[in-house]
């Protein structure tokens, strides 16, 4: 009989760790090859990890809610099958938990930690640091000496993602003082010898007046909240607004939608039409399709459009249409509909939410006229389209100005003012509006 290691599988380029949600099988349980052993979650999608062979679970090495780095052994299986001693399972999207994060993966797009971090830095002497924590530290300029001084609230005193993000947030706001290898908050002293000692005091009870109901955030909502705050801390947001007369577009869609669905076996919504216009304008103004790494602008040649999608739970996710500039309207429609359906049914793969370069969010779906969206890090811009409303507007004709009923829509775009100035942001937004206004009502699909 052979004893083999099941390791935490790689879930995507920028994903460095995963959280264990549930052990479906425990020590002593029999398993068959490809049978689910545990469910895991990243800040992208929830997945299932299958068994690599027939056998019996010899040992599980982590508990529920533990955050485990990619490549770490998570269980041992005793089996008679011929498999490698150290084997990584592949993962599939979880059908039991369709919630996966979204909006805003703001990890920098480097898949590995900076080469200046040595192997000894990973453990920090007697202290373990996950690749994600090291990656954040490298991107935010946190030295190993500083990292050593951060109190850890994870398993065995480890520094978690929340610990380092809190440290960075406090440091930027001036609430974190760092001198000579020690880091303390004002009027608070932390003893390293007590880091691994369970707290004996409990947090003070907070009372709420009036008739209230307390609702604990679910995991996905906590991640979304974390991403939103971090995006605001990272990028100075500016939002520009414009409006577009989309009458030709609306009438054309109404005219062709039945034939389109009959011929292409998929529906034509407004989203692929908006994406089509956005792609054309990105080609004219490529700086909108970029990201920022310290003082280096990374201009993206691939145009991968993220589309914010509401989930039945009320949370939000941003699946990505890869190489949107290489798809015609039919291809865009099929991609939009398939990704939206997979998102709502919990069938997205980890790669479906990665590598976005620009995001579109349709706030008009819920009746909103306009919005001020938060940038989906590490992108530098996000476009929001509002509800399409009939309004009386002044139009120019060959006989002079007249008042007509037109289909009007507001557009708003938030952008990173570190590299996108108001002139470029407003110019790009206006260009998108003009593309929509100049829609050809006689075009084919």
C-alpha positions as CSV (number, residue, x, y, z in Angstrom):
1,X,0.0,0.0,0.0
2,X,1.2,3.5,-0.8
3,X,0.8,6.7,1.2
4,X,0.3,9.7,-1.1
5,X,0.1,13.4,-0.4
6,X,-2.9,15.5,-1.6
7,X,-1.7,19.1,-2.0
8,X,-3.7,22.3,-2.3
9,X,-4.1,22.7,-6.1
10,X,-3.1,25.7,-8.1
11,X,-6.2,27.7,-8.8
12,X,-5.0,30.5,-11.1
13,X,-2.0,32.8,-11.7
14,X,-2.7,35.4,-9.1
15,X,-4.2,33.0,-6.4
16,X,-1.7,32.1,-3.8
17,X,-3.8,30.5,-1.1
18,X,-7.3,29.1,-0.4
19,X,-9.6,28.7,2.6
20,X,-10.9,25.3,3.6
21,X,-14.7,25.5,3.7
22,X,-15.7,21.9,4.5
23,X,-14.2,18.4,4.7
24,X,-16.5,16.1,2.8
25,X,-14.4,13.2,3.8
26,X,-12.5,12.7,7.1
27,X,-9.7,10.5,8.4
28,X,-10.7,6.8,8.1
29,X,-13.3,7.4,5.3
30,X,-13.0,5.5,2.1
31,X,-12.8,7.5,-1.2
32,X,-12.9,6.7,-4.8
33,X,-10.8,8.5,-7.5
34,X,-12.3,11.9,-8.4
35,X,-14.7,11.8,-5.4
36,X,-14.8,15.1,-3.6
37,X,-12.7,15.2,-0.5
38,X,-13.1,18.9,0.5
39,X,-14.5,22.2,-0.6
40,X,-12.2,25.2,-0.7
41,X,-12.7,28.9,-1.4
42,X,-10.5,31.7,-2.8
43,X,-11.5,35.3,-3.3
44,X,-12.4,34.3,-6.8
45,X,-14.5,31.1,-6.8
46,X,-15.4,28.2,-4.6
47,X,-14.2,24.8,-5.8
48,X,-14.1,21.1,-4.9
49,X,-10.9,19.1,-4.5
50,X,-11.3,15.5,-5.7
51,X,-9.4,12.4,-4.6
52,X,-6.4,11.4,-6.7
53,X,-7.1,7.7,-6.4
54,X,-9.1,5.0,-4.6
55,X,-8.1,4.5,-1.0
56,X,-8.7,5.6,2.6
57,X,-8.1,9.0,4.1
58,X,-5.1,8.5,6.4
59,X,-4.9,12.0,7.8
60,X,-6.3,15.5,7.2
61,X,-3.7,18.2,8.1
62,X,-5.8,21.3,8.3
63,X,-9.1,22.4,9.9
64,X,-12.1,24.2,8.5
65,X,-11.5,27.9,7.9
66,X,-7.7,27.4,7.8
67,X,-6.0,29.4,5.0
68,X,-3.6,27.2,3.2
69,X,-0.9,28.2,0.6
70,X,-1.0,26.7,-2.8
71,X,1.2,23.5,-3.0
72,X,0.9,22.7,0.7
73,X,0.0,19.1,1.6
74,X,-3.5,19.1,3.0
75,X,-4.2,15.4,3.4
76,X,-2.7,11.9,3.1
77,X,-4.4,9.0,1.3
78,X,-3.4,5.4,1.7
79,X,-4.0,3.6,-1.6
80,X,-2.8,0.6,-3.6
81,X,-3.0,2.7,-6.9
82,X,0.1,3.7,-8.7
83,X,0.2,7.4,-8.2
84,X,3.1,9.8,-7.5
85,X,4.0,10.3,-3.8
86,X,3.3,14.0,-4.1
87,X,0.3,14.7,-6.3
88,X,-1.8,17.8,-6.9
89,X,-5.5,17.4,-7.7
90,X,-7.4,19.4,-10.2
91,X,-10.4,21.3,-9.1
92,X,-13.8,22.0,-10.5
93,X,-16.3,24.7,-9.7
94,X,-18.5,24.0,-6.6
95,X,-22.1,23.3,-7.4
96,X,-23.0,23.5,-3.8
97,X,-21.9,27.0,-3.2
98,X,-22.3,29.3,-6.2
99,X,-20.9,32.3,-4.5
100,X,-17.6,33.5,-5.8
101,X,-16.1,36.8,-5.4
102,X,-15.8,39.3,-7.6
103,X,-15.8,42.8,-7.8
104,X,-12.8,43.7,-7.3
105,X,-9.7,41.4,-7.3
106,X,-7.2,43.9,-6.5
107,X,-4.2,41.6,-6.2
108,X,-1.3,42.8,-8.3
109,X,-0.9,40.6,-11.3
110,X,2.5,39.2,-10.5
111,X,2.1,35.5,-10.0
112,X,5.1,35.1,-7.7
113,X,6.6,37.1,-5.0
114,X,9.4,39.5,-5.9
115,X,12.7,37.8,-6.5
116,X,14.2,39.9,-3.7
117,X,12.4,37.8,-1.2
118,X,14.6,34.8,-0.4
119,X,13.5,31.4,0.7
120,X,14.5,32.1,4.2
121,X,12.1,35.1,4.1
122,X,9.2,32.8,3.5
123,X,9.5,31.4,6.9
124,X,10.9,34.4,8.6
125,X,13.1,32.3,10.9
126,X,10.5,30.5,13.0
127,X,7.6,32.2,11.4
128,X,5.7,31.1,8.3
129,X,4.4,33.6,5.7
130,X,2.0,32.6,3.0
131,X,2.9,33.6,-0.6
132,X,-0.1,35.9,-0.7
133,X,1.1,37.8,2.4
134,X,4.6,38.0,0.9
135,X,3.2,39.2,-2.4
136,X,1.2,42.0,-0.7
137,X,4.2,43.0,1.4
138,X,6.4,43.2,-1.7
139,X,3.9,45.3,-3.6
140,X,3.3,47.6,-0.7
141,X,7.0,48.1,0.2
142,X,6.7,46.3,3.6
143,X,10.1,45.0,4.6
144,X,10.7,41.7,6.2
145,X,11.7,43.5,9.3
146,X,8.4,45.2,9.4
147,X,6.6,42.0,8.5
148,X,8.3,40.3,11.5
149,X,6.8,42.9,13.8
150,X,3.2,42.5,12.7
151,X,1.1,40.6,15.3
152,X,-0.4,37.5,13.7
153,X,-4.0,36.4,14.3
154,X,-3.8,33.3,12.2
155,X,-3.1,29.7,13.1
156,X,0.0,29.5,15.4
157,X,0.4,33.3,15.3
158,X,0.7,33.5,11.5
159,X,0.2,36.8,9.8
160,X,-3.0,36.6,7.7
161,X,-4.1,38.7,4.7
162,X,-6.3,40.8,7.0
163,X,-3.4,41.4,9.4
164,X,-1.1,42.8,6.7
165,X,-3.9,44.8,5.1
166,X,-4.8,46.3,8.4
167,X,-1.2,47.1,9.0
168,X,-0.8,48.8,5.6
169,X,-4.1,50.7,6.1
170,X,-3.0,52.0,9.5
171,X,0.5,52.9,8.2
172,X,-1.0,54.9,5.4
173,X,-3.4,56.7,7.7
174,X,-0.6,57.6,10.1
175,X,-2.0,55.3,12.9
176,X,0.9,52.8,12.6
177,X,4.3,53.8,13.9
178,X,7.4,51.9,12.8
179,X,10.8,52.4,14.2
180,X,13.8,50.1,14.1
181,X,12.0,46.8,13.5
182,X,9.1,47.3,15.9
183,X,5.6,48.4,14.9
184,X,3.0,49.5,17.4
185,X,-0.2,51.4,17.3
186,X,-0.4,54.5,19.4
187,X,-0.6,53.7,23.1
188,X,-0.6,49.9,22.4
189,X,2.3,47.6,23.0
190,X,2.4,44.1,21.7
191,X,4.6,41.4,23.2
192,X,5.9,38.7,20.8
193,X,5.9,36.2,23.6
194,X,2.1,36.6,23.9
195,X,1.3,36.3,20.2
196,X,0.5,32.6,20.4
197,X,-1.3,32.8,23.8
198,X,-5.0,32.7,23.6
199,X,-6.7,35.9,24.7
200,X,-8.1,35.7,28.2
201,X,-10.2,38.8,27.9
202,X,-13.3,39.1,25.8
203,X,-14.2,42.1,23.6
204,X,-16.6,44.6,25.2
205,X,-20.2,44.0,24.4
206,X,-21.7,46.6,22.1
207,X,-25.3,47.5,22.7
208,X,-27.6,48.8,20.0
209,X,-30.7,50.9,20.8
210,X,-34.0,50.4,19.1
211,X,-35.5,47.4,17.4
212,X,-32.6,45.9,15.4
213,X,-31.5,42.7,13.9
214,X,-27.8,41.7,13.7
215,X,-26.8,39.9,10.6
216,X,-23.3,38.5,10.3
217,X,-21.6,39.1,6.9
218,X,-21.1,36.0,4.8
219,X,-17.6,35.2,3.6
220,X,-18.2,36.7,0.1
221,X,-19.6,39.9,1.5
222,X,-16.6,40.3,3.8
223,X,-14.2,39.9,0.8
224,X,-16.2,42.4,-1.3
225,X,-16.0,44.9,1.6
226,X,-12.3,44.3,1.9
227,X,-11.7,44.8,-1.8
228,X,-13.8,48.0,-2.0
229,X,-12.0,49.6,0.9
230,X,-8.6,48.6,-0.5
231,X,-9.5,49.9,-4.0
232,X,-10.3,53.3,-2.5
233,X,-7.1,53.3,-0.5
234,X,-5.1,52.4,-3.6
235,X,-6.5,54.6,-6.3
236,X,-7.5,58.3,-6.1
237,X,-10.9,58.0,-7.8
238,X,-12.4,60.5,-10.2
239,X,-15.8,60.0,-11.9
240,X,-16.9,61.7,-15.1
241,X,-20.4,61.7,-16.5
242,X,-22.0,62.0,-19.9
243,X,-25.3,61.0,-21.6
244,X,-26.0,59.3,-24.9
245,X,-29.0,59.1,-27.2
246,X,-29.3,55.4,-27.8
247,X,-32.5,55.5,-29.7
248,X,-31.1,53.8,-32.8
249,X,-29.5,51.0,-30.7
250,X,-32.8,50.4,-28.8
251,X,-34.9,50.2,-31.9
252,X,-32.5,48.0,-33.7
253,X,-32.4,45.5,-30.9
254,X,-36.1,45.5,-30.6
255,X,-36.4,44.8,-34.4
256,X,-33.9,41.9,-34.5
257,X,-34.1,40.2,-31.1
258,X,-36.5,37.4,-32.1
259,X,-34.7,36.6,-35.3
260,X,-31.3,36.8,-33.5
261,X,-32.4,34.3,-30.9
262,X,-33.9,32.0,-33.5
263,X,-30.8,32.0,-35.7
264,X,-28.1,32.0,-33.0
265,X,-29.8,30.1,-30.2
266,X,-29.0,32.9,-27.7
267,X,-30.5,36.2,-26.7
268,X,-29.2,39.6,-27.7
269,X,-29.1,41.9,-24.7
270,X,-27.7,45.4,-24.4
271,X,-24.5,44.3,-22.7
272,X,-22.7,42.9,-25.8
273,X,-23.6,46.1,-27.6
274,X,-22.1,48.2,-24.9
275,X,-19.0,46.0,-24.8
276,X,-18.6,46.3,-28.6
277,X,-18.5,50.1,-28.2
278,X,-16.1,50.0,-25.3
279,X,-13.7,47.8,-27.2
280,X,-13.6,50.2,-30.2
281,X,-12.8,53.1,-27.9
282,X,-10.1,51.2,-26.0
283,X,-8.3,50.7,-29.3
284,X,-8.3,54.4,-29.8
285,X,-7.3,55.2,-26.2
286,X,-5.2,52.2,-25.0
287,X,-4.0,53.8,-21.8
288,X,-7.5,53.1,-20.4
289,X,-6.6,49.4,-20.7
290,X,-3.6,49.4,-18.3
291,X,-2.6,48.9,-14.7
292,X,0.0,50.5,-12.4
293,X,2.9,48.8,-10.6
294,X,4.5,51.4,-8.4
295,X,5.8,53.9,-11.0
296,X,5.5,51.6,-13.9
297,X,2.5,51.7,-16.3
298,X,1.6,48.2,-17.7
299,X,-0.1,48.7,-21.0
300,X,-2.3,45.6,-21.7
301,X,-2.4,44.4,-25.3
302,X,-5.2,41.9,-24.5
303,X,-8.6,43.5,-24.1
304,X,-10.4,41.4,-21.5
305,X,-13.7,43.0,-20.4
306,X,-15.2,42.2,-17.0
307,X,-18.9,42.4,-16.6
308,X,-20.3,42.9,-13.1
309,X,-23.0,40.2,-12.5
310,X,-25.5,40.1,-9.6
311,X,-25.9,36.8,-7.9
312,X,-29.1,35.4,-6.3
313,X,-27.5,36.0,-2.9
314,X,-27.3,39.7,-3.6
315,X,-23.5,39.6,-3.9
316,X,-21.6,40.5,-7.0
317,X,-19.1,38.8,-9.3
318,X,-17.1,39.9,-12.3
319,X,-16.7,37.2,-15.0
320,X,-14.3,38.2,-17.7
321,X,-14.7,38.0,-21.5
322,X,-11.2,37.2,-22.8
323,X,-10.0,38.8,-26.0
324,X,-13.3,40.7,-26.5
325,X,-11.8,42.6,-29.4
326,X,-11.6,39.3,-31.4
327,X,-15.3,38.5,-31.1
328,X,-18.1,39.6,-33.3
329,X,-21.5,40.6,-31.9
330,X,-22.7,37.0,-31.9
331,X,-19.6,35.7,-30.2
332,X,-19.9,38.5,-27.5
333,X,-23.6,37.7,-26.9
334,X,-22.8,34.0,-26.4
335,X,-20.0,34.7,-24.0
336,X,-22.0,37.2,-22.1
337,X,-25.0,34.9,-21.7
338,X,-22.9,31.8,-20.8
339,X,-20.8,33.6,-18.2
340,X,-23.8,35.2,-16.6
341,X,-25.6,31.9,-16.4
342,X,-22.6,30.1,-15.0
343,X,-22.2,32.9,-12.4
344,X,-25.8,32.6,-11.2
345,X,-25.6,28.8,-11.1
346,X,-22.2,28.5,-9.4
347,X,-20.4,27.0,-12.4
348,X,-17.7,29.6,-13.0
349,X,-14.2,28.3,-13.2
350,X,-11.3,30.2,-11.4
351,X,-10.0,31.4,-14.7
352,X,-13.4,32.9,-15.6
353,X,-12.8,35.7,-13.2
354,X,-9.1,36.4,-13.9
355,X,-7.1,38.7,-16.1
356,X,-9.7,41.4,-16.6
357,X,-8.3,44.7,-18.0
358,X,-11.5,46.9,-18.0
359,X,-14.9,46.5,-16.3
360,X,-18.4,47.3,-17.3
361,X,-21.2,47.5,-14.8
362,X,-24.9,48.0,-15.7
363,X,-26.5,49.9,-12.8
364,X,-29.5,50.5,-15.0
365,X,-30.5,46.9,-14.6
366,X,-31.8,47.8,-11.2
367,X,-33.4,51.1,-12.3
368,X,-30.6,53.4,-11.3
369,X,-30.0,56.4,-13.6
370,X,-26.3,56.6,-12.9
371,X,-23.6,55.5,-10.4
372,X,-20.1,56.2,-9.2
373,X,-18.5,52.7,-9.5
374,X,-15.4,51.7,-7.6
375,X,-12.4,50.6,-9.7
376,X,-11.8,46.8,-10.0
377,X,-8.1,46.6,-9.0
378,X,-5.6,46.5,-10.5
379,X,-7.4,48.0,-13.4
380,X,-7.5,51.8,-13.8
381,X,-11.1,52.4,-15.0
382,X,-14.6,51.1,-14.7
383,X,-17.7,52.2,-16.8
384,X,-21.2,52.2,-15.5
385,X,-24.3,52.5,-17.7
386,X,-27.6,53.6,-16.3
387,X,-31.2,52.9,-17.1
388,X,-32.4,53.8,-20.6
389,X,-35.3,56.3,-20.3
390,X,-37.5,58.0,-22.8
391,X,-37.1,61.8,-22.5
392,X,-38.0,64.9,-24.5
393,X,-34.8,66.3,-25.9
394,X,-33.8,69.0,-28.4
395,X,-32.4,67.5,-31.6
396,X,-30.9,69.2,-34.6
397,X,-32.6,68.6,-38.0
398,X,-32.2,70.0,-41.5
399,X,-35.2,72.1,-40.8
400,X,-33.8,73.4,-37.5
401,X,-34.0,72.4,-33.8
402,X,-37.0,70.4,-32.6
403,X,-38.1,68.5,-29.6
404,X,-38.5,64.8,-29.9
405,X,-38.9,61.8,-27.6
406,X,-35.6,59.8,-27.5
407,X,-34.2,56.9,-25.6
408,X,-31.5,58.5,-23.3
409,X,-28.9,56.9,-21.1
410,X,-26.4,58.3,-18.6
411,X,-22.8,56.9,-18.6
412,X,-20.3,57.3,-15.8
413,X,-16.7,56.2,-15.5
414,X,-14.5,56.1,-12.5
415,X,-10.7,56.1,-13.2
416,X,-7.4,56.1,-11.4
417,X,-6.3,59.8,-11.3
418,X,-2.7,58.7,-10.8
419,X,-2.3,57.9,-14.5
420,X,-5.7,58.8,-16.1
421,X,-6.2,62.6,-16.2
422,X,-9.6,64.2,-16.5
423,X,-9.0,65.0,-20.2
424,X,-8.3,61.4,-21.1
425,X,-11.1,60.1,-18.9
426,X,-13.7,62.5,-20.2
427,X,-12.5,62.0,-23.8
428,X,-12.8,58.2,-23.6
429,X,-16.2,58.4,-21.9
430,X,-17.5,60.8,-24.6
431,X,-16.1,58.5,-27.3
432,X,-18.1,55.6,-25.9
433,X,-21.3,57.7,-25.9
434,X,-20.7,58.8,-29.5
435,X,-20.2,55.1,-30.6
436,X,-23.6,54.3,-29.1
437,X,-25.3,57.3,-30.6
438,X,-23.9,56.5,-34.0
439,X,-25.1,53.0,-34.0
440,X,-26.0,51.8,-37.5
441,X,-29.8,50.9,-37.4
442,X,-29.4,49.0,-40.7
443,X,-26.6,46.8,-39.7
444,X,-26.8,43.0,-39.7
445,X,-25.7,40.8,-36.8
